[in-house]
Amino acid sequence: MKKRDENSQLEMLEGAKSIGAGAATIASAGAAIGIGNVFSSLIHSVARNPSLAKQSFGYAILGFALTEAIASFAPMMAFLISSVFRSVSRVTI
């Protein structure tokens, strides 16, 4: 009976890790929204002041790069949750 309880706990742990890894990838949607906001602001600023278009584009590219850097943490955390944090099963002798 004890062995069955340990197996069910390990299965629940594996399921929880899968749910956690899936939840970690939700940050990709936030990055997509952030990139949309960056380029939306670029379009608005160029429409208001076309003479600063070149400088505004440089700032927009910087904002895009920083948003993508944050977005790269989502797959990294999903990978860490799913593969690095392995459950340790007890060996009984």
All heavy atoms as an XYZ file, in Angstrom:
674
protein
N       0.826     -1.201      0.000
C       0.000      0.000      0.000
C       0.869      1.264      0.000
O       0.536      2.235     -0.632
C      -0.916     -0.059      1.222
C      -1.902      1.063      1.279
S      -3.179      0.798      0.057
C      -4.289      2.045      0.481
N       1.983      1.204      0.743
C       2.853      2.372      0.830
C       3.503      2.677     -0.521
O       3.653      3.832     -0.898
C       3.911      2.137      1.895
C       4.752      3.349      2.163
C       5.694      3.138      3.310
C       6.480      4.424      3.513
N       7.298      4.392      4.674
N       3.866      1.626     -1.250
C       4.487      1.819     -2.564
C       3.517      2.494     -3.531
O       3.901      3.354     -4.319
C       4.935      0.455     -3.112
C       5.711      0.530     -4.382
C       7.076      1.104     -4.135
C       7.904      0.938     -5.383
N       9.163      1.603     -5.294
N       2.232      2.151     -3.461
C       1.234      2.764     -4.325
C       1.073      4.246     -4.008
O       0.927      5.070     -4.909
C      -0.106      2.061     -4.180
C      -1.116      2.585     -5.174
C      -2.493      2.062     -4.973
N      -2.579      0.619     -4.829
C      -3.690     -0.009     -4.490
N      -4.790      0.672     -4.254
N      -3.712     -1.310     -4.382
N       1.117      4.591     -2.724
C       1.018      5.998     -2.331
C       2.202      6.803     -2.848
O       2.049      7.936     -3.296
C       0.923      6.132     -0.812
C      -0.406      5.630     -0.269
O      -1.376      5.565     -1.064
O      -0.463      5.306      0.931
N       3.395      6.217     -2.772
C       4.575      6.917     -3.292
C       4.471      7.119     -4.792
O       4.824      8.177     -5.312
C       5.842      6.134     -2.953
C       6.274      6.242     -1.512
C       7.565      5.499     -1.252
O       8.292      5.180     -2.225
O       7.859      5.253     -0.076
N       3.980      6.097     -5.508
C       3.837      6.221     -6.960
C       2.803      7.280     -7.332
O       3.006      8.054     -8.272
C       3.452      4.879     -7.578
C       4.618      3.924     -7.628
O       5.767      4.338     -7.556
N       4.323      2.641     -7.718
N       1.693      7.326     -6.596
C       0.685      8.334     -6.912
C       1.194      9.737     -6.605
O       0.879     10.683     -7.310
C      -0.616      8.052     -6.162
O      -0.409      8.175     -4.768
N       2.011      9.861     -5.560
C       2.598     11.174     -5.261
C       3.568     11.600     -6.345
O       3.602     12.768     -6.732
C       3.298     11.139     -3.903
C       2.351     11.137     -2.728
C       3.082     11.073     -1.408
O       4.296     10.881     -1.370
N       2.347     11.221     -0.323
N       4.355     10.651     -6.850
C       5.285     10.983     -7.934
C       4.534     11.353     -9.208
O       4.940     12.264     -9.933
C       6.237      9.813     -8.199
C       7.296      9.558     -7.122
C       8.077      8.300     -7.446
C       8.212     10.748     -6.993
N       3.431     10.670     -9.483
C       2.632     11.007    -10.662
C       2.004     12.384    -10.516
O       1.927     13.143    -11.487
C       1.555      9.951    -10.881
C       2.109      8.637    -11.391
C       1.041      7.563    -11.477
O      -0.132      7.851    -11.154
O       1.379      6.441    -11.879
N       1.553     12.721     -9.306
C       0.995     14.057     -9.087
C       2.071     15.127     -9.238
O       1.808     16.195     -9.777
C       0.356     14.153     -7.700
C      -1.067     13.719     -7.718
S      -2.127     14.442     -6.484
C      -1.402     14.073     -4.960
N       3.280     14.811     -8.779
C       4.380     15.758     -8.929
C       4.705     15.988    -10.395
O       4.915     17.127    -10.817
C       5.607     15.256     -8.174
C       6.853     16.135     -8.235
C       6.568     17.483     -7.584
C       8.018     15.455     -7.573
N       4.713     14.921    -11.184
C       4.969     15.060    -12.618
C       3.872     15.877    -13.293
O       4.149     16.712    -14.160
C       5.092     13.685    -13.273
C       6.342     12.931    -12.896
C       7.608     13.638    -13.315
O       7.649     14.188    -14.431
O       8.561     13.656    -12.520
N       2.632     15.653    -12.911
C       1.536     16.439    -13.470
C       1.629     17.903    -13.097
O       1.393     18.791    -13.923
N       2.001     18.169    -11.846
C       2.155     19.551    -11.406
C       3.299     20.238    -12.144
O       3.211     21.429    -12.473
C       2.393     19.601     -9.899
N       4.375     19.489    -12.424
C       5.476     20.074    -13.189
C       5.045     20.423    -14.602
O       5.429     21.464    -15.141
C       6.666     19.107    -13.226
C       7.462     19.109    -11.950
C       8.580     18.102    -11.889
C       9.118     17.613    -13.172
N      10.207     16.647    -13.045
N       4.220     19.579    -15.212
C       3.731     19.863    -16.563
C       2.834     21.096    -16.569
O       2.931     21.938    -17.467
C       2.962     18.671    -17.105
O       3.809     17.561    -17.233
N       1.984     21.205    -15.571
C       1.123     22.384    -15.479
C       1.963     23.642    -15.245
O       1.721     24.690    -15.848
C       0.083     22.200    -14.359
C      -0.915     21.119    -14.759
C      -0.634     23.507    -14.044
C      -1.844     20.691    -13.643
N       2.979     23.548    -14.407
C       3.850     24.694    -14.151
C       4.634     25.122    -15.380
O       4.804     26.311    -15.644
N       5.112     24.144    -16.137
C       5.850     24.472    -17.362
C       4.936     25.134    -18.382
O       5.331     26.081    -19.071
C       6.481     23.216    -17.952
N       3.701     24.674    -18.476
C       2.747     25.303    -19.388
C       2.392     26.711    -18.947
O       2.259     27.621    -19.770
N       2.240     26.896    -17.647
C       1.919     28.228    -17.129
C       3.077     29.200    -17.324
O       2.862     30.403    -17.486
C       1.538     28.137    -15.656
N       4.306     28.695    -17.325
C       5.463     29.568    -17.514
C       5.513     30.143    -18.926
O       6.105     31.205    -19.143
C       6.755     28.811    -17.216
N       4.903     29.475    -19.883
C       4.937     29.974    -21.256
C       3.883     31.052    -21.525
O       3.867     31.621    -22.613
C       4.753     28.824    -22.255
O       3.497     28.198    -22.004
C       5.856     27.806    -22.120
N       3.026     31.323    -20.543
C       2.028     32.378    -20.715
C       2.697     33.746    -20.875
O       2.131     34.652    -21.481
C       1.030     32.359    -19.539
C       0.195     31.087    -19.607
C       0.136     33.574    -19.520
C      -0.728     30.885    -18.440
N       3.923     33.877    -20.386
C       4.637     35.147    -20.506
C       4.868     35.541    -21.963
O       5.076     36.724    -22.254
C       5.969     35.066    -19.776
N       4.805     34.588    -22.868
C       4.969     34.915    -24.291
C       3.850     35.826    -24.782
O       4.075     36.697    -25.624
C       4.988     33.640    -25.125
O       6.057     32.825    -24.720
N       2.648     35.648    -24.256
C       1.540     36.525    -24.635
C       1.793     37.945    -24.137
O       1.504     38.917    -24.851
C       0.230     35.989    -24.068
N       2.335     38.071    -22.946
C       2.667     39.396    -22.420
C       3.739     40.085    -23.252
O       3.693     41.298    -23.467
N       4.706     39.314    -23.731
C       5.745     39.895    -24.585
C       5.159     40.365    -25.905
O       5.549     41.422    -26.422
C       6.845     38.881    -24.827
N       4.228     39.617    -26.452
C       3.593     40.030    -27.711
C       2.814     41.331    -27.523
O       2.854     42.225    -28.381
C       2.666     38.925    -28.214
N       2.133     41.458    -26.401
C       1.405     42.695    -26.115
C       2.381     43.852    -25.945
O       2.141     44.962    -26.443
C       0.525     42.518    -24.866
C      -0.605     41.538    -25.165
C      -0.033     43.840    -24.379
C      -1.372     41.088    -23.940
N       3.495     43.608    -25.268
C       4.497     44.655    -25.071
C       5.105     45.134    -26.374
O       5.303     46.342    -26.579
N       5.388     44.215    -27.281
C       5.953     44.594    -28.575
C       4.934     45.388    -29.379
O       5.276     46.369    -30.049
C       6.431     43.338    -29.333
C       7.640     42.759    -28.629
C       6.758     43.659    -30.781
C       8.051     41.396    -29.117
N       3.684     44.987    -29.304
C       2.627     45.753    -29.973
C       2.538     47.171    -29.440
O       2.362     48.126    -30.207
N       2.677     47.327    -28.131
C       2.646     48.666    -27.534
C       3.836     49.511    -27.971
O       3.701     50.719    -28.209
C       2.611     48.574    -26.008
C       1.263     48.180    -25.482
O       0.257     48.340    -26.170
N       1.238     47.658    -24.272
N       5.004     48.899    -28.073
C       6.202     49.638    -28.485
C       6.018     50.206    -29.890
O       6.252     51.406    -30.135
C       7.455     48.731    -28.423
C       8.628     49.355    -29.170
C       7.835     48.461    -26.982
N       5.593     49.373    -30.824
C       5.474     49.846    -32.198
C       4.234     50.722    -32.410
O       4.234     51.588    -33.276
C       5.523     48.674    -33.171
C       6.917     48.116    -33.298
C       7.233     46.883    -32.781
C       7.920     48.864    -33.893
C       8.513     46.378    -32.878
C       9.211     48.384    -33.995
C       9.508     47.135    -33.479
N       3.216     50.531    -31.591
C       2.073     51.437    -31.636
C       2.493     52.840    -31.202
O       2.108     53.840    -31.822
C       0.961     50.918    -30.726
O      -0.051     51.870    -30.577
N       3.299     52.903    -30.156
C       3.805     54.208    -29.707
C       4.709     54.844    -30.751
O       4.713     56.070    -30.919
C       4.561     54.049    -28.392
O       3.703     53.597    -27.383
N       5.480     54.019    -31.466
C       6.330     54.548    -32.538
C       5.477     55.185    -33.629
O       5.778     56.297    -34.095
C       7.196     53.436    -33.129
C       8.010     53.824    -34.362
C       9.081     54.825    -34.003
C       8.603     52.597    -35.006
N       4.423     54.516    -34.031
C       3.560     55.055    -35.081
C       2.923     56.359    -34.636
O       2.864     57.336    -35.403
C       2.492     54.014    -35.471
C       3.168     52.848    -36.198
C       1.404     54.631    -36.338
C       2.266     51.663    -36.411
N       2.465     56.417    -33.391
C       1.849     57.643    -32.881
C       2.861     58.792    -32.808
O       2.528     59.931    -33.158
C       1.242     57.398    -31.497
C      -0.033     56.645    -31.528
N      -1.252     57.241    -31.747
C      -0.275     55.322    -31.377
C      -2.187     56.323    -31.726
N      -1.620     55.137    -31.506
N       4.069     58.493    -32.360
C       5.055     59.569    -32.234
C       5.513     60.087    -33.600
O       5.743     61.293    -33.765
C       6.250     59.100    -31.409
O       6.968     58.095    -32.092
N       5.643     59.190    -34.580
C       6.037     59.639    -35.921
C       4.904     60.430    -36.571
O       5.145     61.404    -37.293
C       6.471     58.434    -36.783
C       6.639     58.824    -38.240
C       7.763     57.850    -36.242
N       3.672     60.061    -36.287
C       2.538     60.802    -36.833
C       2.471     62.206    -36.239
O       2.083     63.158    -36.926
C       1.244     60.057    -36.562
N       2.860     62.355    -34.988
C       2.809     63.673    -34.357
C       4.004     64.552    -34.729
O       3.868     65.760    -34.863
C       2.776     63.533    -32.830
C       1.455     63.061    -32.311
C       1.513     62.930    -30.807
N       0.237     62.494    -30.291
C      -0.659     63.317    -29.763
N      -0.405     64.600    -29.699
N      -1.791     62.841    -29.307
N       5.205     63.912    -34.850
C       6.402     64.692    -35.138
C       7.294     63.907    -36.102
O       8.197     63.182    -35.674
C       7.145     64.994    -33.829
C       8.201     66.050    -34.005
O       8.468     66.494    -35.126
N       8.820     66.448    -32.903
N       7.066     64.038    -37.401
C       7.836     63.255    -38.378
C       9.327     63.575    -38.406
O      10.128     62.744    -38.838
C       7.198     63.611    -39.716
C       5.885     64.219    -39.401
C       6.019     64.818    -38.043
N       9.722     64.735    -37.918
C      11.144     65.085    -37.959
C      11.971     64.248    -36.976
O      13.192     64.144    -37.135
C      11.332     66.575    -37.667
O      10.900     66.866    -36.352
N      11.340     63.671    -35.982
C      12.063     62.834    -35.016
C      11.890     61.342    -35.290
O      12.102     60.513    -34.407
C      11.585     63.134    -33.587
C      11.952     64.509    -33.030
C      11.344     64.696    -31.657
C      13.453     64.649    -32.972
N      11.541     60.992    -36.514
C      11.261     59.596    -36.848
C      12.488     58.709    -36.661
O      12.383     57.596    -36.144
C      10.755     59.484    -38.279
N      13.656     59.201    -37.066
C      14.862     58.382    -36.968
C      15.223     58.098    -35.510
O      15.538     56.960    -35.144
C      16.012     59.101    -37.681
C      17.179     58.225    -37.991
C      18.158     58.959    -38.881
C      18.927     57.957    -39.688
N      19.779     58.558    -40.669
N      15.167     59.108    -34.654
C      15.475     58.936    -33.244
C      14.423     58.052    -32.557
O      14.764     57.179    -31.759
C      15.553     60.285    -32.546
C      15.976     60.186    -31.095
C      16.060     61.558    -30.446
O      15.711     62.557    -31.061
N      16.525     61.583    -29.221
N      13.170     58.250    -32.898
C      12.100     57.437    -32.318
C      12.234     55.976    -32.722
O      11.951     55.074    -31.924
C      10.739     57.963    -32.760
O      10.531     59.259    -32.281
N      12.678     55.719    -33.949
C      12.852     54.342    -34.388
C      13.947     53.643    -33.588
O      13.824     52.467    -33.231
C      13.181     54.292    -35.879
C      13.283     52.893    -36.410
C      12.147     52.125    -36.588
C      14.513     52.353    -36.722
C      12.238     50.831    -37.068
C      14.618     51.067    -37.198
C      13.475     50.297    -37.378
N      15.015     54.369    -33.275
C      16.086     53.803    -32.446
C      15.580     53.413    -31.068
O      15.906     52.344    -30.542
N      14.759     54.273    -30.470
C      14.180     53.959    -29.164
C      13.218     52.777    -29.257
O      13.141     51.947    -28.339
C      13.461     55.165    -28.584
C      14.385     56.287    -28.154
C      14.030     57.611    -28.346
C      15.608     56.016    -27.550
C      14.860     58.637    -27.947
C      16.453     57.023    -27.158
C      16.079     58.349    -27.353
O      16.903     59.347    -26.954
N      12.485     52.686    -30.354
C      11.548     51.574    -30.531
C      12.292     50.247    -30.658
O      11.858     49.228    -30.094
C      10.677     51.804    -31.761
N      13.405     50.241    -31.368
C      14.194     49.022    -31.495
C      14.774     48.618    -30.148
O      14.821     47.432    -29.796
C      15.301     49.189    -32.558
C      14.674     49.351    -33.940
C      16.276     48.029    -32.545
C      13.843     48.155    -34.381
N      15.194     49.578    -29.343
C      15.688     49.283    -27.996
C      14.572     48.683    -27.137
O      14.779     47.696    -26.432
C      16.237     50.548    -27.350
C      16.766     50.395    -25.921
C      17.958     49.458    -25.894
C      17.122     51.746    -25.352
N      13.382     49.263    -27.211
C      12.249     48.716    -26.465
C      11.883     47.318    -26.921
O      11.548     46.448    -26.112
N      11.946     47.089    -28.231
C      11.680     45.752    -28.777
C      12.688     44.741    -28.245
O      12.317     43.641    -27.825
C      11.726     45.811    -30.304
C      11.697     44.460    -30.962
C      10.512     43.764    -31.053
C      12.848     43.908    -31.481
C      10.470     42.513    -31.656
C      12.820     42.665    -32.086
C      11.632     41.966    -32.173
N      13.969     45.112    -28.250
C      15.012     44.185    -27.795
C      14.850     43.858    -26.313
O      15.003     42.699    -25.910
C      16.387     44.788    -28.065
N      14.541     44.846    -25.500
C      14.370     44.591    -24.070
C      13.140     43.738    -23.798
O      13.159     42.863    -22.924
C      14.294     45.911    -23.304
C      15.589     46.728    -23.291
C      15.362     48.072    -22.617
C      16.695     45.966    -22.599
N      12.075     43.962    -24.548
C      10.869     43.146    -24.377
C      11.131     41.704    -24.790
O      10.684     40.767    -24.123
C       9.712     43.730    -25.205
O       9.543     45.101    -24.863
C       8.423     42.996    -24.945
N      11.859     41.501    -25.865
C      12.192     40.146    -26.293
C      13.132     39.468    -25.309
O      13.069     38.247    -25.126
C      12.841     40.163    -27.681
C      11.858     40.234    -28.804
C      10.986     39.001    -28.876
O      11.499     37.869    -28.773
O       9.774     39.176    -29.033
N      14.019     40.221    -24.670
C      14.917     39.630    -23.674
C      14.118     39.092    -22.494
O      14.392     38.004    -21.981
C      15.935     40.660    -23.202
N      13.117     39.844    -22.077
C      12.265     39.375    -20.989
C      11.469     38.149    -21.447
O      11.264     37.200    -20.687
C      11.328     40.504    -20.517
C      12.143     41.650    -19.911
C      10.301     39.996    -19.529
C      12.943     41.269    -18.696
N      11.032     38.144    -22.701
C      10.246     37.021    -23.223
C      11.082     35.745    -23.316
O      10.529     34.649    -23.277
C       9.683     37.372    -24.591
N      12.386     35.870    -23.425
C      13.225     34.671    -23.517
C      13.304     33.927    -22.186
O      13.705     32.769    -22.152
C      14.625     35.030    -24.001
O      15.292     35.783    -23.021
N      12.912     34.573    -21.092
C      12.922     33.896    -19.803
C      11.798     32.865    -19.692
O      11.910     31.914    -18.925
C      12.804     34.904    -18.655
C      14.030     35.733    -18.460
C      13.947     37.111    -18.450
C      15.262     35.143    -18.289
C      15.077     37.881    -18.279
C      16.403     35.903    -18.120
C      16.313     37.279    -18.111
N      10.708     33.028    -20.407
C       9.573     32.106    -20.314
C       9.944     30.690    -20.759
O       9.729     29.737    -20.003
C       8.389     32.637    -21.104
N      10.514     30.494    -21.959
C      10.885     29.118    -22.321
C      11.996     28.569    -21.439
O      12.040     27.368    -21.174
C      11.357     29.219    -23.771
C      11.039     30.561    -24.241
C      10.703     31.409    -23.071
N      12.878     29.453    -20.964
C      13.941     28.989    -20.087
C      13.363     28.438    -18.782
O      13.768     27.375    -18.307
C      14.915     30.131    -19.780
C      16.054     29.728    -18.872
S      17.177     31.059    -18.490
C      16.142     32.146    -17.564
N      12.385     29.137    -18.202
C      11.779     28.660    -16.968
C      10.977     27.389    -17.213
O      10.987     26.487    -16.377
C      10.892     29.744    -16.355
C      11.657     30.951    -15.853
S      13.072     30.547    -14.822
C      12.312     29.845    -13.406
N      10.297     27.298    -18.349
C       9.558     26.076    -18.669
C      10.515     24.888    -18.787
O      10.220     23.787    -18.311
C       8.769     26.257    -19.955
N      11.661     25.103    -19.400
C      12.663     24.043    -19.515
C      13.190     23.644    -18.146
O      13.349     22.458    -17.852
C      13.811     24.503    -20.418
C      14.950     23.531    -20.466
C      14.828     22.337    -21.162
C      16.137     23.799    -19.818
C      15.873     21.435    -21.199
C      17.182     22.904    -19.846
C      17.055     21.719    -20.538
N      13.473     24.628    -17.306
C      13.974     24.314    -15.970
C      12.953     23.529    -15.162
O      13.294     22.565    -14.478
C      14.342     25.601    -15.234
C      15.632     26.273    -15.652
C      15.780     27.611    -14.950
C      16.807     25.394    -15.335
N      11.703     23.943    -15.242
C      10.665     23.250    -14.480
C      10.500     21.819    -14.961
O      10.390     20.887    -14.163
C       9.333     24.016    -14.576
C       9.420     25.319    -13.788
C       8.178     23.171    -14.049
C       8.244     26.247    -14.018
N      10.522     21.625    -16.262
C      10.211     20.294    -16.793
C      11.381     19.329    -16.764
O      11.174     18.131    -16.635
C       9.675     20.405    -18.216
O      10.677     20.913    -19.057
N      12.613     19.809    -16.852
C      13.708     18.847    -16.977
C      14.735     18.902    -15.853
O      15.274     17.868    -15.479
C      14.412     19.024    -18.313
O      15.058     20.258    -18.345
N      15.019     20.056    -15.333
C      16.080     20.147    -14.330
C      15.581     19.694    -12.967
O      16.260     18.959    -12.262
C      16.644     21.578    -14.265
C      17.628     21.712    -13.127
C      17.312     21.926    -15.577
N      14.378     20.106    -12.597
C      13.835     19.737    -11.303
C      13.206     18.351    -11.408
O      12.017     18.204    -11.550
C      12.814     20.769    -10.827
C      13.390     22.131    -10.660
C      12.886     23.207    -11.363
C      14.444     22.353     -9.806
C      13.412     24.466    -11.212
C      14.989     23.603     -9.653
C      14.473     24.673    -10.360
N      14.020     17.344    -11.355
C      13.528     15.964    -11.472
C      13.148     15.450    -10.095
O      13.762     15.774     -9.101
C      14.595     15.067    -12.068
C      14.956     15.460    -13.476
C      15.770     14.361    -14.119
N      16.205     14.776    -15.425
C      15.489     14.639    -16.525
N      14.308     14.094    -16.454
N      15.957     15.036    -17.685
N      12.098     14.663    -10.084
C      11.674     14.064     -8.822
C      12.589     12.899     -8.480
O      13.012     12.135     -9.345
C      10.226     13.618     -8.921
O      10.118     12.686     -9.958
N      12.902     12.768     -7.232
C      13.781     11.713     -6.762
C      12.926     10.613     -6.163
O      12.169     10.844     -5.233
C      14.775     12.261     -5.713
C      15.653     11.147     -5.188
C      15.592     13.391     -6.292
N      13.006      9.434     -6.735
C      12.260      8.314     -6.184
C      13.129      7.583     -5.173
O      14.338      7.451     -5.368
C      11.804      7.366     -7.290
O      12.938      6.844     -7.945
N      12.526      7.138     -4.121
C      13.262      6.437     -3.070
C      13.492      4.990     -3.483
O      12.606      4.323     -3.991
C      12.490      6.491     -1.773
C      12.343      7.891     -1.249
C      11.602      7.857      0.040
N      11.372      9.234      0.486
C      10.579      9.558      1.455
N       9.917      8.626      2.112
N      10.422     10.803      1.797
N      14.674      4.528     -3.237
C      15.010      3.149     -3.538
C      14.976      2.377     -2.231
O      15.687      2.713     -1.277
C      16.408      3.044     -4.203
C      16.781      1.600     -4.438
C      16.451      3.861     -5.460
N      14.149      1.373     -2.180
C      14.073      0.562     -0.968
C      14.827     -0.747     -1.176
O      14.710     -1.394     -2.210
C      12.605      0.256     -0.616
O      12.012     -0.402     -1.714
C      11.866      1.539     -0.296
N      15.597     -1.077     -0.214
C      16.399     -2.300     -0.308
C      15.882     -3.301      0.698
O      15.533     -3.065      1.769
C      17.894     -2.012     -0.068
C      18.389     -1.052     -1.130
C      18.684     -3.281     -0.051
C      19.813     -0.622     -0.946
